[in-house]
Amino acid sequence: MYEHFFQCPYCWEHISMLLDASVTSQTYIEDCEVCCNPIEVSPGFQDNQLVAFEAKAIGQ
């Protein structure tokens, strides 16, 4: 597992999520731990290193 810190696209708070580095490319929905709004998360890994990350509000 890989912990990644980023800013919520709704409330702008800095939050963290645990990402699974065993899957090289994925997209899923996870709620913000502060404001509870759904965030579309798209991490990308290469050689167990995070090489791409996008977190966006649903519908944007």
N, CA and C atoms as an extended XYZ file, in Angstrom:
180
Properties=species:S:1:pos:R:3:atomname:S:1:resname:S:1:resid:I:1 pbc="F F F"
N         0.843       -1.182        0.000 N   MET     1
C         0.000        0.000        0.000 CA  MET     1
C         0.887        1.244        0.000 C   MET     1
N         0.352        2.297       -0.565 N   TYR     2
C         1.092        3.537       -0.748 CA  TYR     2
C         0.200        4.679       -0.259 C   TYR     2
N         0.658        5.466        0.714 N   GLU     3
C        -0.124        6.602        1.202 CA  GLU     3
C         0.219        7.841        0.375 C   GLU     3
N        -0.828        8.488       -0.150 N   HIS     4
C        -0.628        9.673       -0.983 CA  HIS     4
C        -1.444       10.827       -0.411 C   HIS     4
N        -0.817       11.989       -0.270 N   PHE     5
C        -1.469       13.197        0.234 CA  PHE     5
C        -1.801       14.107       -0.941 C   PHE     5
N        -3.001       14.713       -0.909 N   PHE     6
C        -3.442       15.619       -1.968 CA  PHE     6
C        -4.548       16.509       -1.440 C   PHE     6
N        -4.981       17.457       -2.253 N   GLN     7
C        -6.020       18.407       -1.866 CA  GLN     7
C        -7.374       17.959       -2.412 C   GLN     7
N        -8.389       17.957       -1.558 N   CYS     8
C        -9.741       17.585       -1.967 CA  CYS     8
C       -10.257       18.615       -2.980 C   CYS     8
N       -10.846       18.156       -4.096 N   PRO     9
C       -11.359       19.097       -5.102 CA  PRO     9
C       -12.650       19.810       -4.678 C   PRO     9
N       -13.215       19.446       -3.539 N   TYR    10
C       -14.429       20.106       -3.037 CA  TYR    10
C       -14.114       21.100       -1.921 C   TYR    10
N       -13.494       20.618       -0.839 N   CYS    11
C       -13.297       21.448        0.354 CA  CYS    11
C       -11.877       22.000        0.460 C   CYS    11
N       -10.982       21.574       -0.419 N   TRP    12
C        -9.598       22.044       -0.499 CA  TRP    12
C        -8.726       21.663        0.689 C   TRP    12
N        -9.242       20.801        1.560 N   GLU    13
C        -8.430       20.304        2.680 CA  GLU    13
C        -7.401       19.308        2.157 C   GLU    13
N        -6.242       19.253        2.810 N   HIS    14
C        -5.250       18.247        2.463 CA  HIS    14
C        -5.638       16.946        3.154 C   HIS    14
N        -5.787       15.888        2.363 N   ILE    15
C        -6.186       14.578        2.875 CA  ILE    15
C        -5.207       13.541        2.335 C   ILE    15
N        -5.332       12.322        2.832 N   SER    16
C        -4.506       11.238        2.321 CA  SER    16
C        -5.389       10.028        2.034 C   SER    16
N        -4.927        9.222        1.103 N   MET    17
C        -5.598        7.963        0.777 CA  MET    17
C        -4.538        6.885        0.625 C   MET    17
N        -4.914        5.658        0.966 N   LEU    18
C        -4.035        4.521        0.734 CA  LEU    18
C        -4.315        3.987       -0.658 C   LEU    18
N        -3.264        3.869       -1.462 N   LEU    19
C        -3.389        3.408       -2.840 CA  LEU    19
C        -2.729        2.051       -2.976 C   LEU    19
N        -3.311        1.185       -3.784 N   ASP    20
C        -2.793       -0.161       -4.013 CA  ASP    20
C        -1.817       -0.141       -5.187 C   ASP    20
N        -0.530       -0.250       -4.909 N   ALA    21
C         0.503       -0.192       -5.939 CA  ALA    21
C         0.581       -1.468       -6.778 C   ALA    21
N        -0.134       -2.522       -6.390 N   SER    22
C        -0.082       -3.774       -7.151 CA  SER    22
C        -0.897       -3.706       -8.443 C   SER    22
N        -1.768       -2.709       -8.566 N   VAL    23
C        -2.552       -2.490       -9.779 CA  VAL    23
C        -1.964       -1.260      -10.475 C   VAL    23
N        -1.424       -1.435      -11.676 N   THR    24
C        -0.675       -0.353      -12.317 CA  THR    24
C        -1.526        0.841      -12.723 C   THR    24
N        -2.761        0.616      -13.132 N   SER    25
C        -3.640        1.702      -13.558 CA  SER    25
C        -5.054        1.394      -13.096 C   SER    25
N        -5.688        2.355      -12.444 N   GLN    26
C        -7.035        2.129      -11.925 CA  GLN    26
C        -7.766        3.453      -11.780 C   GLN    26
N        -9.089        3.390      -11.747 N   THR    27
C        -9.944        4.543      -11.479 CA  THR    27
C       -11.074        4.062      -10.584 C   THR    27
N       -11.315        4.794       -9.510 N   TYR    28
C       -12.385        4.425       -8.594 CA  TYR    28
C       -12.874        5.661       -7.856 C   TYR    28
N       -13.969        5.511       -7.108 N   ILE    29
C       -14.580        6.600       -6.346 CA  ILE    29
C       -14.335        6.354       -4.863 C   ILE    29
N       -13.871        7.403       -4.175 N   GLU    30
C       -13.700        7.322       -2.732 CA  GLU    30
C       -14.125        8.656       -2.136 C   GLU    30
N       -14.791        8.620       -0.987 N   ASP    31
C       -15.277        9.837       -0.343 CA  ASP    31
C       -14.155       10.562        0.390 C   ASP    31
N       -14.215       11.892        0.370 N   CYS    32
C       -13.282       12.715        1.132 CA  CYS    32
C       -13.494       12.441        2.617 C   CYS    32
N       -12.415       12.288        3.369 N   GLU    33
C       -12.531       12.020        4.804 CA  GLU    33
C       -12.961       13.241        5.603 C   GLU    33
N       -12.944       14.435        4.996 N   VAL    34
C       -13.336       15.661        5.686 CA  VAL    34
C       -14.771       16.055        5.334 C   VAL    34
N       -15.070       16.232        4.032 N   CYS    35
C       -16.390       16.729        3.623 CA  CYS    35
C       -17.329       15.626        3.110 C   CYS    35
N       -16.835       14.425        2.944 N   CYS    36
C       -17.618       13.242        2.538 CA  CYS    36
C       -18.121       13.273        1.089 C   CYS    36
N       -17.670       14.220        0.272 N   ASN    37
C       -18.056       14.245       -1.130 CA  ASN    37
C       -17.261       13.192       -1.909 C   ASN    37
N       -17.862       12.636       -2.983 N   PRO    38
C       -17.195       11.589       -3.756 CA  PRO    38
C       -16.113       12.154       -4.677 C   PRO    38
N       -14.931       11.546       -4.640 N   ILE    39
C       -13.796       11.959       -5.459 CA  ILE    39
C       -13.450       10.817       -6.405 C   ILE    39
N       -13.292       11.133       -7.695 N   GLU    40
C       -12.827       10.143       -8.656 CA  GLU    40
C       -11.303       10.137       -8.612 C   GLU    40
N       -10.737        9.017       -8.197 N   VAL    41
C        -9.301        8.880       -7.993 CA  VAL    41
C        -8.724        7.995       -9.094 C   VAL    41
N        -7.645        8.473       -9.734 N   SER    42
C        -6.996        7.724      -10.816 CA  SER    42
C        -5.478        7.712      -10.618 C   SER    42
N        -4.970        6.721       -9.860 N   PRO    43
C        -3.524        6.612       -9.699 CA  PRO    43
C        -2.914        5.706      -10.768 C   PRO    43
N        -1.650        5.936      -11.062 N   GLY    44
C        -0.918        5.086      -11.987 CA  GLY    44
C         0.443        4.746      -11.393 C   GLY    44
N         0.818        3.496      -11.441 N   PHE    45
C         2.075        3.036      -10.849 CA  PHE    45
C         2.957        2.381      -11.900 C   PHE    45
N         4.256        2.517      -11.713 N   GLN    46
C         5.242        1.828      -12.534 CA  GLN    46
C         6.369        1.403      -11.598 C   GLN    46
N         6.691        0.127      -11.598 N   ASP    47
C         7.721       -0.420      -10.702 CA  ASP    47
C         7.448       -0.045       -9.244 C   ASP    47
N         6.179       -0.162       -8.843 N   ASN    48
C         5.718        0.145       -7.483 CA  ASN    48
C         5.935        1.599       -7.066 C   ASN    48
N         6.118        2.497       -8.015 N   GLN    49
C         6.253        3.918       -7.743 CA  GLN    49
C         5.071        4.662       -8.373 C   GLN    49
N         4.513        5.614       -7.644 N   LEU    50
C         3.409        6.417       -8.165 CA  LEU    50
C         3.954        7.360       -9.239 C   LEU    50
N         3.465        7.211      -10.466 N   VAL    51
C         3.942        8.038      -11.582 CA  VAL    51
C         2.860        8.979      -12.107 C   VAL    51
N         1.607        8.740      -11.746 N   ALA    52
C         0.504        9.601      -12.174 CA  ALA    52
C        -0.576        9.576      -11.093 C   ALA    52
N        -1.221       10.719      -10.874 N   PHE    53
C        -2.307       10.783       -9.913 CA  PHE    53
C        -3.248       11.915      -10.293 C   PHE    53
N        -4.534       11.583      -10.318 N   GLU    54
C        -5.557       12.601      -10.570 CA  GLU    54
C        -6.688       12.372       -9.593 C   GLU    54
N        -7.162       13.447       -8.978 N   ALA    55
C        -8.315       13.389       -8.078 CA  ALA    55
C        -9.243       14.509       -8.491 C   ALA    55
N       -10.432       14.143       -8.929 N   LYS    56
C       -11.350       15.198       -9.391 CA  LYS    56
C       -12.753       14.983       -8.849 C   LYS    56
N       -13.474       16.084       -8.764 N   ALA    57
C       -14.860       16.047       -8.317 CA  ALA    57
C       -15.693       15.329       -9.378 C   ALA    57
N       -16.687       14.610       -8.951 N   ILE    58
C       -17.569       13.891       -9.873 CA  ILE    58
C       -18.341       14.906      -10.711 C   ILE    58
N       -18.352       14.701      -12.024 N   GLY    59
C       -19.066       15.586      -12.934 CA  GLY    59
C       -18.248       16.759      -13.426 C   GLY    59
N       -16.962       16.790      -13.081 N   GLN    60
C       -16.110       17.903      -13.542 CA  GLN    60
C       -15.053       17.381      -14.484 C   GLN    60
